[in-house]
Amino acid sequence: MVELASDCVKQSNNGHPMMTRKAFSSVPFTPIAFICLTLLSGCLSPITLTRAVIAYDDAITESQSKQLLMNIARAQHHQPIHFTGVSNVAATFDFRFTAGATPALTGDASRTILPVIGGSVAENPTISIAPIEGEDFTKRLLTPFHEAKLTLLLRQGVDIDLLLRLMAKELRVKHNGGVVAYRNNPSDTIGYEMFRRVVLHLSAIQDHNGLHVEPLAIERTWTIPADSVTAEGFKALEQEYQVSYDKQTKTYTLRKQVEGGTLMTNYDPDSLSKEERLRLQHEDEQGLANDVTFDIRPGHFGGDWPLKGAFRLRSFNAILNFLGLSIAEEPEYHVDKDLRTPDVAENPIKTMDLIVSPSAPSGLDLSMKSHGQHYAVNTTGPQARWNREAFKLLSQLFQMTVTEVPRAGVPSITIAK
C-alpha cells in the first residue's frame, strides 16, 4: 500500500496545471513499474556496451584504412610516409533511471494511479591518439619482410600471384652458373614481364593444388668428446638429441631433426633424399633472410617450364611506393602467360586497382581525399574480389610491420567528449 494524497487541479499563474492537497487516502499500487525498471536496467547496459565496442572498432578500422590510402597518395607525390594510431579508448557510461507514480488528472473523485518511468544514458569517451614513429618502427618500415611472413600468409590461403606481386621486389633465376635478376618494376620492361610470367606459372600450379610451400626437414649432426660430457649432461642431451657413442674415437654423435628454409616446389620435398635436402638447404643459406626459394622440376605439374631461383621480398615502405608510383608515373600493364604455363584463373593488369578522381566516387567501399583528389580502391567490376583481397593483404602486412602503439611516455592527443 502507498499512502497518497487526493489532489485537485488548479491553474497556476503561468497557465500550467498545479496540484493542491485536499485529503489523504490509501490506495493499492501495482509493482509492474518496478519489475519493468529492473528488466530495463539489466538489459540496457550490455546492449549499449556492445554497440559502443562495435562503433569504436569500426571507427578505428576505417581510420587505419584511410591512412593506408593517404600514404599511397603521399608515395605517389614522393612525400614522407607517416602513420598515427589509437593507443587507448576509455569510455564510461552513466545509466540513470527514475520511477514514481502520480494520480491521473481525471477529476476530483479519481483514484487512478499512473506510473512514471524515466531514464537516460550518458557516454563519456576518452580517446588517446599517438604518432607511430621512432627508430624501431622506422627500421621495421624499411626492413624487407622475412620469408616466414610470406609462408604464414600462404598458409592462410592467399593467392601466390597476389602475394608475390605485392611483396616481391625482384625475381632471381639461376642461369648458366650465375644469377639473373628481374625487377618487379613496370619501367624495366624485360624484368617486369619475366617476373609476371614466373608468378603466373606458380599461380597455375597453385590453382591445380600442386604447389608445396614447406620448410625443409633436415637432420643436423654434431660430434663432441665423450670426456666432456658429465652424467647429468648426458641425460639432458638424450632429451633433445639422438645420441650414439663411438668407442674408437671416444666421441658422442648428436642427431636432431630441424626445420630448414622454406622452399616452394611442384613436388613433395619429403620425397627427396637426406643428401638432396641438405644440398638445397645449403643453397638456401647462401641467400638473404628475405629470399623465398623455389624449385620447379620436370615430371610434375608445371614441369614443362623448369625453374629454379628465389624471390627477394621488399619492405612495407617499398610496397607503398610501388602502389603510389603505379597510379601514373610507372603504371602496370598486361603481360601474357608463358606458352609452357597451364591455364590460370585470373591475371589482373594491376596489383591493386586504385581510382583517383577530383570528385568523391560512388558505390565503392572506401575513399579518402588527399592532395585535392579522392583515392579509392576499385571494388566494382570483374576484379572487385581481387582488389578487395589486395587491400586486405596490405592491411595485414601493415599489422605485421607496426609495433604496439605506445600507451604512455609519448606526446599524444586526448579527445574527451
TORMIKOL-473188 format. One record per residue: x, y, z of N, C-alpha, C, CB in turn. Coordinates in steps of 0.1 Angstrom, whole numbers, plus 5000, padded with zeros to 4 digits. Glycine has a CB too. Example, Ala and Ser with C-alpha at 12.3 -4.5 7.8 and 13.67 -1.06 7.14 Angstrom:
513249435078512349555078513249675078511349555090;512849785071513749895071512950005079514149945057;
This chain:
500849885000500050005000500950125000499050005012;500550224992501250354992500250464997501750384977;500750545006499950655011499950765002500350695026;498850804996498850914986497851024990498450854972;498051134985497151254988496251264976497951384991;494951294979493951324969494051474965492551284973;494351494953494651634949493551684939496051644942;493551814938492651874928493551964919491551964934;493052004908493852074898493452224898493652024884;494452304899494252454898495152504887494452524912;494852624883495752684873496752774880494852764862;497952764876498952854881499052974873500352784881;499853074878499953194871500453184857500853294879;501253084854501753074840500852984832503153014841;499752944837498752874829498952724829498952914815;499952674836500152524838499352474849501652494839;498952354849498152294860499052274872497452164856;498552284884499252264896498352184905499752394902;498952114915498252024924498152094937498851884925;496952084944496752124957496152014965495852254958;496651994977496251884986494951914992497351854997;494051804992492751814998492651715009491651794988;492951585006492751485016493751365013491251435016;493851275023494651165021493851035021495751155032;494350935013493650805014494650705009492450805004;494450585013495350465009494750394998495550375022;495550374987495150304975496150204971494850404963;495850094965496749994961497650044949496049864957;498949994948499850034937500549914932500850144942;500449884919501049764913502549774912500349734900;503249664914504749664913505249644899505349564922;504349654889504849624875505849724871503649634865;505649854875506649954871508049924876506250094876;508149874888509449834893510049714887509449814908;509249614883509749504875510249544862508549394873;509549634855509949684842511249754843508949774836;511349834854512649914856513849824858512450004868;513649714866514749614868515149554855514249514879;514149504847514549434835515249534825513249384828;514749654825515349754816516749784820514549884816;517049804832518349834837519349714835518449874851;518749594835519649474833520049454819518849354838;519149494809519449464795520049584788518249414788;519849704793520349824785521849834786519749944791;522449794797523949814798524649724788524349774812;524349594787525049514777524849554763524649364778;523649604760523349644746524149774743521849674745;524149864752524949984750526449954749524650084761;526949864757528349834756528649764743528749734768;527849674738528149604725528149704714527049504723;527149794714527049894703528349984703525849974704;528750024715529850114717531150044712530050164731;531349924716532549854712532649834696532649714718;531549794690531449784676531649914669530149724671;531150024674531250154668532750204669530350254675;533350184680534750224681535650144672535250214696;535350014672536149924663536049964648535749774665;534749994644534550034630535350164627533150054627;535350264637535950384635537450374634535650484646;538050284643539550264642539950194630539950184655;539150094625539450024613539450124601538549904611;538350204600538250294589539350394589536850364590;539750444601540850534602542150474597541050574617;542450354600543650284595543650264580543850154602;542450234575542250214560542550344553540950154557;541950454558542150584552543550624552541250684558;544250594563545750624564546550554554546250594578;546150424551546850354541546650414527546350204540;545450454524545250524511545950664511543750554509;545950734522546650864523548150844520546450934536;548750744526550150724524550550674510550650624535;549550604504549850574490549850704481548750474484;548950794485548950924478550251004481547651004483;550650994493551951054497553150994489552251044512;553150864487554150794479554050844465554050644481;552850854460552750904446553351034444551250904442;553251124454553851254453555251274459552851364459;555851154462557251154467557351224481558251214457;556351214489556351274502556551164513554951344505;556951214525557251114536556051034540557751194548;556250914544555250824549555050844564555550674546;553850854569553650864584552250804588553651014588;552250744600551050684605550850734619551250534605;549550734623549150774636548150664641548450914637;548250624653547450514658546650554671548250394661;545650484674544850504686545450414697543350464684;546050474707546750404717545750354728547850484723;544650424730543750384741542450444739544350424755;541350364742540050414742539350384756539150354730;539050484763538350464776537050534776539250514788;535950454776534650504776533850474789533850454763;533250574795532450544807530950574803532950634819;530050504809528650514807527950544820528050394800;527050644820526250684832524850644829526450834835;524350544836522950504834522150564846522750344833;521050634842520250694853518750654850520350854853;518050604861516650564860515850634871516550414860;514650674868513750734878512450664877513650884876;511750644888510450584888509550644899510550434890;508350654896507350714906505950694901507650864908;505050754908503650744905502950874907502950634913;501850904899501151024900499650994897501651134891;498751064904497351044901496951094887496451124911;496051024880495651074867494751194869494750964860;494951294860494251414861492851404855495051534853;491951334862490651294857489451354865490451144855;489851444874488751494883488951474897487451434878;488051534906488251534920488051394926487351624927;487251314919486851184925487851074920485451144922;488851104912489651004907490550944917490451054895;490750814916491750744925492750664916491050654935;492750694903493650614894495050664896493150634879;495950564897497450594899498150554886497950514911;498950644880499750624868501250614872499450734857;501950514867503450504870504150604861503950364867;505250654866506050754858507450694858506050894864;507950654846509350594845510150674835509250444840;511350704839512250774831513650724832512250924835;514550764822515850714822516750784812515950564818;518050784814518950844805520350774805519150994809;521050774794522350714793523350824788522350594783;524350844795525450944791526750874788525551054802;527350904777528650844773529750944774528550784759;530850904780531951004782533250934777532151054796;533550924764534750854759535950944760534550814745;537150884762538450954762539350864752539150964776;539750934741540450864730541850924730539750874717;542850834731544250884731544850844717545150814742;545450944711546050924697547550954698545351014687;548350864693549750884693550450854680550450794704;551350934676552050904663552850784664552951024659;552850704653553650584652554950614646552950464644;555950634654557250674649558350624658557350834648;559650664656560750624663561650534656560250554676;562750504661563750424654563250284651565050414662;562650214661562250084660561250064649561650024673;560150154648559150144638559750174624558050234641;560650274624561250314611562050194605562150434613;562850124614563550004609562649904604564449944621;561549874611560549774606559949824593559549754617;559649954592559050004579560049984567558750154581;561350004570562349994559562949864557563350094561;562749764566563449634566562549544557563549574580;563149474547562349384539561749274548563249314528;560649224543559849114550560648984550558549094544;560648914562561248784563560448684555561448744578;561048584550560448474542559348404551561448374537;559448404564558448334572557148404572558948324587;557148534570555848604569555148574556556148764570;555848564545555148524533554648384534556148524521;555348294540554948154542553648154551556048064549;553648234561552448234570551248284563552748334582;551348384554550248424546549748324536550548564539;550648254530550348154520549548044527551548094514;549848014539549147904546547747954550549847864559;547448084549546048134551545248124539546148274557;545848084528545048064515545148184506543648044518;546148274508546348394499546848344486547248494506;546348404475546848374462548348414461546048444451;549148314455550548344455550848454445551248214451;550148464434550348574425550148704431549548554412;549048724438548848854445549848874455547448854452;550248774463551248794474552548834468551348664482;553048774458554348804452554348934445554848684443;553348964438553249094431553249214440551949104422;552749184452552749294462554049294471551549284472;554549184474555649174484557049164478555449054493;557149104466558449084460558949194451558448954451;560249234453560749344445561549294433561749424453;561949164433562649114421562648954422564049164421;562848904410563048764408564448734404562048704396;565048634411566448594409566548454404567348624421;566948434391566948304385568348264382566048304372;568648134385569948084382570048054367570247954390;571148094361571248084346572748074343570548194339;573147954337574547934332575547954344574848024321;575247904355576147914367576048044374577547894362;575248144369575148274376573748294380575748384367;573448424384572148464388571748584380572048494403;570548584374570048694367568848754375569548654352;568848884377567748944385566749014376568349054395;565548994378564449054370563549134380563548954363;563549274379562849354388561349364386563449494387;560649364396559149384396558949534395558449324408;559249594383559149734381558649754367560449814385;557549814364557049834351557949914342555749904351;558849994348559850074340560949984334560450184348;561149864340562049774335561249664327562949704347;561149684314560249604306560649454306560249654292;561849424304562349284303562149224317563749274299;562649294327562549234341561149214346563249324350;560249314343558849314348558049204341558149444345;558249184328557549084321557948944325557649104306;559248924327559748794332559248764346561248794331;559248864354558748844368557248804368558848974376;556448874360555048844359554748704354554248944350;555548664344555348524338555648414348556148514325;556748434355557048334365556048324376558448364371;555548444381554548444391553248374386554148594395;552848404373551748334367551948184367551448394353;553148144364553447994364553247934377554847974359;553747994388553447944401551947954405554248024412;551248054400549848064403549047944397549348194398;549447914384548847794378549047664385549347784363;550247644391550547534399549747534412552047524402;549547644418548747664430547247634427548947794436;546747684416545347654412545147504410545047734399;546147434407546047284405546347214417546947244393;546447284429546847224442548147144441545747134446;549047194432550347124431551547194437550547094417;551247314443552347394449552547354463552047544447;553847324466554247294480555047404485555047154481;554647454497555447564503555747514518554647704503;556847454519557147384532558647414536556847234532;558947414549560347424553560947284551560447464568;562247284547562947164545563147094558564247184538;562846964559563146884571564546824569562046774573;565546864577566846824576567346764589567846934570;568446684588569046634600570346694603569146474599;570546754615571846814619572546714627571546944626;573946714626574746624634575846704641575346514626;576246664653577346734660578146614667576846834671;579446634667580346544674581046614685581346484664;581046554697581746614709582546504716580646674718;583646534723584446434730583546384742585746504736;583746254744582946184755583346234768583146034754;584646264770585046304784584646444787586546294785;584046514778583546654781582046654785583646744768;581446534786580046524790579946454803579246444779;579346524813579046464826577846374826578846574837;577546304836576446214837575146294836576446134850;575046414843573846494842573746554828573946604853;574846594822574846654809574346554798576146704805;574746424800574346314791572846294791575046184794;572246304803570746284805570046404798570346284819;570646524799570046634792570146624777570646764797;571246574772571446554758570446454752572846514754;570146344759569246244755567846294753569246124764;567446404760566146454759565946534746565846534771;567046584741567046674729567546614717567746804732;568446514718569046464706569046314706570546514705;569346254694569646114693571146104695569246054679;571546024705572946014709573545874706573146054724;574645874700575345754697576845764701575245704682;577445654706578845664711579745584702578845604725;580945644699581945574691583145534700582445674679;583345404702584345364711585745394705584245214713;585945384692587245414687587745554689587345374672;586845654686587245794687586845854701586545874676;586045774709585645814722584845954721586745824732;583945954712583146074709581646034709583546144696;580846134712579346124711578946194698578646184723;578046134690577446194678576046234681577546104666;575646354680574346404683573546434670574346534692;572346384669571546404657570146464661571346274650;569746554653568446614656567746664643568646734665;566446634642565646684630565246834633564446594628;565646914623565347064624564647104611566647144628;564047224612563447284600564447374594562147354604;564547364581565447444573564647564567566147364562;565147614556564447724550563247684542565447794540;562347774539561147744532561447734517560147854534;560847634511561047604496559747584489561947474495;559547654478558347644470558647544459557847784464;557947444458558147334448556847284441558947214454;557047214430555847144424555946994427555847164409;556646964438556746824442556846824458558046754436;556746704464556846694478558246694482556046564483;558746794490560146794494560546674503560446924502;559546614510559946494518560346374510558746464527;559946374497560346264488561846274485559546264476;562546384488563946394484564746314494564346534484;565946274490566946204499567446304509568046144491;568046254520568646334530569746424525569146254542;570546364516571646444510571146554501572546354502;570046534493569446634485568846744493568346574476;568246714504567646824512568746904518566746764523;569846844523570946914528571547004517572046824533;571646964505572247044494571347164492572346964482;570047144491569147254489569147354501567647204487;569247304513569347384525570647474524569347304538;571747414520573047484518572847594508574147394514;572147574497571947674487571047784493571347614474;570047744500569147844506569847934516567947774513;570847884523571547964533572548064527572347874542;572748044514573648144507572848274504574148084494;571548274505570748394502570548474515569448354496;569648564513569248654524568048604532569048804519;567748664543566648624551565248654544566648684565;565348754535564148794528564048734514564048944526;564748624512564748544499563848424501566148504494;562948404492562048284492562448204480560548324491;562948084482563547994472562447914466564647904477;562547884453561647794446562347704437560547884437;561747584434562447484426561347404419563247384435;561147434406560147374397560847264388559347474389;560447144390561147034383560346964373561746934393;560946904363560146824353559546704360561046784341;558546644353557946524358556746554368558946444365;556446674370555346714379554546824372555846764393;553346854378552546954372553347094371551246974380;553347154359554047274357555547254354553947364369;555947124352557347094350557747114335557546954353;556847154326557147184313558047314312555947204304;558047394322558947504323559747494336558147644322;560847424336561647404349562247544353562747294347;562147574366562647694371563347674384561547804372;564347754387565047744400565547884403566147634400;565247934415565748064419565148114432565448164408;564948244433564348294445563648424442565448314456;562748464451562048594451562648674462560448584451;563048794460563548874470562448974475564848954466;562148964487561049044492561449184495560448984505;560449274495560749414498560149464511560249504487;560349584515559849634528558449694526560749744533;557749724537556449784536556449924530555749794550;557549994533557750124527557850114511558950194532;558550014507558749994492557449954486559849884490;556549874493555249834488554449964486554549744498;554350054495553650174494554150264482553650264507;555450264480556050344469555650274456557550344471;555650144455555250074443553850104439555449924445;552950094449551550124446551350274443550650094458;552050364449551850504446552350544432552550584457;553550494429554050524416553350454404555550484415;552650344407551850274397550650344393551550134402;550250444400549050524397549250594384548650614408;550350664382550550744370552050734365550250884373;552950744374554350754370554950624364555250794382;554650514370555050384365553950284365556250324374;552950304356551750224355552050074351550650284346;551349984357551449844353550749824340550949744364;551049714333550349684320550249534319551149734308;549449484309549049344308550349264303547949324298;550449144309551549054305550948914303552749054315;551148864291550648724288551448624295550548704273;550848514299551548404305552448334294550548294310;553448264299554348184291553548074284555548134299;554048034272553347934264553347794272553947914251;554447774280554547654288553747654301555947624291;553147764304552347774316550947724314552347914321;550347634323548947594321548047714323548647484332;546747694321545747804322545747854337544347754318;545547984338545548044351544148104353546548164352;543648114365542348164369542148304366542048134383;543148394369543048534366544348594365542248604378;544448704357545648774355545348924354546348724342;545048994365544749134365545949214360544249174379;545649324354546649414350547349484362546149524340;546649524371547149604383547249514395546349724385;548249534403548349464416547249504425549649484423;546949634425545749684432545249804424546049724447;544049794419543549904411542950014419542349854402;543650134418543250254426542650354417544450314433;541550414422540750514414541150654420539250494415;541550744412541850884416541050974408543450914414;540151054415539251134408539051264415537851074406;538751374409538551504415537251514424538451624405;536351424421535051424429534951284437533851444420;534151284447534051164455533351054447533251194468;534050934446533450824438532250764446534450714435;531250714438530150644445530150494442528850704439;529550424452529450284450530750204454529150244436;531750264460532950204464532950184479534150284460;533750094484533850064498534350174507534649934501;535450234502536150334510536850434501537150264519;536850564504537550664497538150764507536650734487;539250834502539950924511540451044502541150854518;540151164507540651284500542051324504539651394501;542851334494544251374497544851444485545151254502;545651554487546251624476545251674466547351534469;544051714471543051764462542351664454543651864453;542551534456541951424448541351324458543051354439;540451244453539751134460540451004456538251134458;540950934466541650804463540750694469543050794470;540550584461539750474465540250354458538250504461;539950234464540250104458539050064449540449994469;539250024437538249994428537549864432538749984413;536449874438535749754442534449724434535349764457;534549764421533449734412534049664400532749864407;533249594393533749524381534249384383534749604374;534849324373535249184374536349154384535649134361;537149264387538349244396538049294410539549314390;536749304413536449364427537049274438534949374428;536849144436537349054447538849064448536948904444;539549064437541049074437541449204444541549074422;540849314441541249444447540949444462540549554440;539849384466539549384480540549294487538049324482;540949184481541949094488543249164488542048964480;543649244478544849314478544949424489545049384464;543849494491543849594502543849534515542649684500;543149414517543149344529544549294532542149224529;545249244522546549194524547549314528547049124511;547349424522548149544525547949584540547749664516;546749574545546449604559547149504568544949604561;547049374564547749264572549249284573547349134567;549849324561551249354561551649474570551749374547;550749574570550949684579550949644594549949794577;550049554597549949504611551249424614548749414613;551849354604553049284607554249374608553349184595;554049504604555149594604555149684617555149684592;553949734620553849824631554049764644552449894631;554749834653554849794667553649834675556249844673;553549794687552449834695552449984697552449764709;551350054696551250194698551550224712549850254693;552550314715552850344729551650404736554050444730;551550354749550350404757550750514767549850284765;552050534769552450634779553850674775552450584793;554250794780555550844778555850914765556550734780;554850924756555050994744553951104742554950894732;554251204734553251304732551951244726553751424723;550851284730549551224724548551334724549151104732;547451304716546351394716545151324723545951424701;544551384733543451324740542251394737543751324755;541151324733539951384729538851334740539451344715;538351434747537251394757535951464752537651444771;534951384752533651434748532651454759533051344736;
